[in-house]
Amino acid sequence: MEEFQANTVVIGAGVVGLAIGKEIAAKNNEVIIIEKERKIGQITSSRNSGVIHAGMYYKSDTLKAKLCVEGNQLLYSYAKKFNVPFINTKKIIVANNETQMDQVLEIKNQAELNGVENLEILDEKQVNQLEPLIKSFGGLLVPSTGVVDQHSLMQSYLGEFENNAGMISYNSKVKKISIVDNRFVIDVRDNKNNQTIISCDYLINAAGIFASDVANAIEGLEKKYVPNTYLVKGNYFSLNKKIPISHLIYPVPEKISLGIHLTLEIDHSIKFGPDAEWVDDPYDYLVNENLKSKFIQSINKYLPDINENMLSPAYAGLRPITSKEDRVKRDFIISTVENHQIQNLINLYGIESPGLTSSLAIAKYVTERI
Ligand SMILES: Cc1cc2nc3c(=O)[nH]c(=O)nc-3n(C[C@H](O)[C@H](O)[C@H](O)COP(=O)(O)OP(=O)(O)OC[C@H]3O[C@@H](n4cnc5c(N)ncnc54)[C@H](O)[C@@H]3O)c2cc1C
């Protein structure tokens, strides 16, 4: 059995764990990131839309609103500074009737309260001038939305982390955590069940869809402080044809998700999704071809000339959700000593969208609290 010590341990090498790790390592702390997979970002952080969100939809007093709006600016600056590929595509939220246009106006008001700037209401003709293939009643132009190459972003966070002497341990699954003399003692196993013990003063749980499982493995953390994590699967289909569209196109949002939208990859290819379906299996990543007809129904409301033959199953991701309430009522949970009575422990739950956009702001928020 091997033993290691560090000042801080971060569990999870997704985009959030890496951002937190690099931020803490930059302050001259000894940090170890523990990751059960063989590489960084193998779970939700490489199974998303890669969108740099503006921070439109969330109520102003939420962490999502605060950290997304701040994270958006931090992410653009970071990507420019470290040459991480991104495109400031902008997005258009399209309404297909007058009632939806009223909803678009409400979204605009909320977004402005959140600090999102330069939003522009468009009529049908203006949408058409920007995107001739898109059918709409009108819409909202959001200039601060874009897409980032999330793999390059994570690689860049990792590079900075390692440059600041951060260490990362792959193939290392956290099984159990005890607290001995105010230090966390972490029982880590590789895939052959070989044991390593890592102890630290500060512990950050950024385990994504497994964050509640990891928190439940902390001896002494009362279960009443650990929210459940439910899973909402989002499937994607890619468009196997080139069509001239340069903005991200979003319908008016639905109750549990943003609706099946059109996003661009960094190479300008087009994908549609994600949809939203509750699942139990945390390894359920298969995209069912039968979903095509549901996708086409939604897509055709704003892009009429697309048919099933033009879609190919792409990939799926799982959203970690801490409450089965409507989309607008869900927030990130960043749980500190004030919430759970254990010093020097921070648990991050429900880091669904816009977690990628918010990663640098989340890292700042967490670092200020340890
Ligand atoms: C369908 C979908 C679309 C999305 N689109 C966007 C978007 O366009 N823009 C945006 O901003 N956000 C988006 N998101 C949200 C974004 O992807 C997440 O918020 C972000 O990736 C979360 O990162 P994370 O590091 O918290 O989690 P993860 O990437 O899941 O990382 C957690 C890591 O912890 C590791 N781990 C778990 N348990 C253990 C253990 N016991 N021991 C050791 N390691 C462990 C895992 O292996 C994993 O690598 C989307 C999410 C989904 C599902």
PDBQT file of the ligand as one rigid body, heavy atoms in Angstrom, charges set to zero:
ROOT
HETATM    1  C1  LIG A 401     -25.996  17.051 -22.395  1.00  0.00    +0.000 C 
HETATM    2  C2  LIG A 401     -25.220  18.140 -21.718  1.00  0.00    +0.000 A 
HETATM    3  C3  LIG A 401     -24.975  19.345 -22.370  1.00  0.00    +0.000 A 
HETATM    4  C4  LIG A 401     -24.266  20.359 -21.738  1.00  0.00    +0.000 A 
HETATM    5  N1  LIG A 401     -23.967  21.491 -22.427  1.00  0.00    +0.000 NA
HETATM    6  C5  LIG A 401     -23.247  22.475 -21.823  1.00  0.00    +0.000 A 
HETATM    7  C6  LIG A 401     -22.880  23.638 -22.536  1.00  0.00    +0.000 A 
HETATM    8  O1  LIG A 401     -23.123  23.751 -23.733  1.00  0.00    +0.000 OA
HETATM    9  N2  LIG A 401     -22.240  24.626 -21.878  1.00  0.00    +0.000 N 
HETATM   10  C7  LIG A 401     -21.949  24.539 -20.541  1.00  0.00    +0.000 A 
HETATM   11  O2  LIG A 401     -21.433  25.485 -19.977  1.00  0.00    +0.000 OA
HETATM   12  N3  LIG A 401     -22.216  23.404 -19.854  1.00  0.00    +0.000 NA
HETATM   13  C8  LIG A 401     -22.844  22.369 -20.478  1.00  0.00    +0.000 A 
HETATM   14  N4  LIG A 401     -23.118  21.218 -19.800  1.00  0.00    +0.000 N 
HETATM   15  C9  LIG A 401     -22.660  21.105 -18.423  1.00  0.00    +0.000 C 
HETATM   16  C10 LIG A 401     -21.198  20.717 -18.336  1.00  0.00    +0.000 C 
HETATM   17  O3  LIG A 401     -20.866  19.709 -19.244  1.00  0.00    +0.000 OA
HETATM   18  C11 LIG A 401     -20.909  20.256 -16.904  1.00  0.00    +0.000 C 
HETATM   19  O4  LIG A 401     -21.379  21.232 -16.010  1.00  0.00    +0.000 OA
HETATM   20  C12 LIG A 401     -19.435  20.039 -16.649  1.00  0.00    +0.000 C 
HETATM   21  O5  LIG A 401     -18.853  19.224 -17.631  1.00  0.00    +0.000 OA
HETATM   22  C13 LIG A 401     -19.276  19.411 -15.281  1.00  0.00    +0.000 C 
HETATM   23  O6  LIG A 401     -17.912  19.173 -15.061  1.00  0.00    +0.000 OA
HETATM   24  P1  LIG A 401     -17.453  18.388 -13.781  1.00  0.00    +0.000 P 
HETATM   25  O7  LIG A 401     -15.982  18.492 -13.745  1.00  0.00    +0.000 OA
HETATM   26  O8  LIG A 401     -18.240  18.872 -12.607  1.00  0.00    +0.000 OA
HETATM   27  O9  LIG A 401     -17.980  16.887 -14.009  1.00  0.00    +0.000 OA
HETATM   28  P2  LIG A 401     -17.344  15.690 -14.869  1.00  0.00    +0.000 P 
HETATM   29  O10 LIG A 401     -16.864  16.124 -16.172  1.00  0.00    +0.000 OA
HETATM   30  O11 LIG A 401     -18.339  14.581 -14.842  1.00  0.00    +0.000 OA
HETATM   31  O12 LIG A 401     -16.088  15.255 -14.010  1.00  0.00    +0.000 OA
HETATM   32  C14 LIG A 401     -16.201  14.560 -12.796  1.00  0.00    +0.000 C 
HETATM   33  C15 LIG A 401     -15.030  13.604 -12.728  1.00  0.00    +0.000 C 
HETATM   34  O13 LIG A 401     -15.046  12.958 -11.456  1.00  0.00    +0.000 OA
HETATM   35  C16 LIG A 401     -14.586  11.642 -11.644  1.00  0.00    +0.000 C 
HETATM   36  N5  LIG A 401     -15.041  10.831 -10.516  1.00  0.00    +0.000 N 
HETATM   37  C17 LIG A 401     -16.321  10.540 -10.188  1.00  0.00    +0.000 A 
HETATM   38  N6  LIG A 401     -16.369   9.740  -9.099  1.00  0.00    +0.000 NA
HETATM   39  C18 LIG A 401     -15.084   9.516  -8.744  1.00  0.00    +0.000 A 
HETATM   40  C19 LIG A 401     -14.479   8.746  -7.708  1.00  0.00    +0.000 A 
HETATM   41  N7  LIG A 401     -15.206   8.040  -6.821  1.00  0.00    +0.000 N 
HETATM   42  N8  LIG A 401     -13.127   8.732  -7.632  1.00  0.00    +0.000 NA
HETATM   43  C20 LIG A 401     -12.363   9.432  -8.515  1.00  0.00    +0.000 A 
HETATM   44  N9  LIG A 401     -12.884  10.152  -9.536  1.00  0.00    +0.000 NA
HETATM   45  C21 LIG A 401     -14.236  10.206  -9.633  1.00  0.00    +0.000 A 
HETATM   46  C22 LIG A 401     -15.228  11.235 -12.957  1.00  0.00    +0.000 C 
HETATM   47  O14 LIG A 401     -14.587  10.124 -13.545  1.00  0.00    +0.000 OA
HETATM   48  C23 LIG A 401     -15.124  12.517 -13.776  1.00  0.00    +0.000 C 
HETATM   49  O15 LIG A 401     -13.978  12.542 -14.587  1.00  0.00    +0.000 OA
HETATM   50  C24 LIG A 401     -23.815  20.183 -20.411  1.00  0.00    +0.000 A 
HETATM   51  C25 LIG A 401     -24.045  18.966 -19.764  1.00  0.00    +0.000 A 
HETATM   52  C26 LIG A 401     -24.728  17.940 -20.409  1.00  0.00    +0.000 A 
HETATM   53  C27 LIG A 401     -24.943  16.638 -19.721  1.00  0.00    +0.000 C 
ENDROOT
TORSDOF 0
